[in-house]
């Protein structure tokens, strides 16, 4: 196994959040409603928090050698 399930879940969730963060910026640029701008701005803030949380946890796993050195099967 190249990666355990927990590390996979952290990386996958980070990928989803990064993609979502990008889309919220795009949706905000397309919005005409001031309320929608506020909603997408708040969602980007929440995304940024989640991205930082996930990044910090992944860094912790790297420092603790929770990723295998040999990624071959």
Secondary structure by P-SEA (a helix, b strand, c coil): ccccaaaaaaaaaaaaaaaaaaaaaaaaaacccaaaaaaaaaaaaaaaaaaaaaaaaaaaaaaaccccccccc
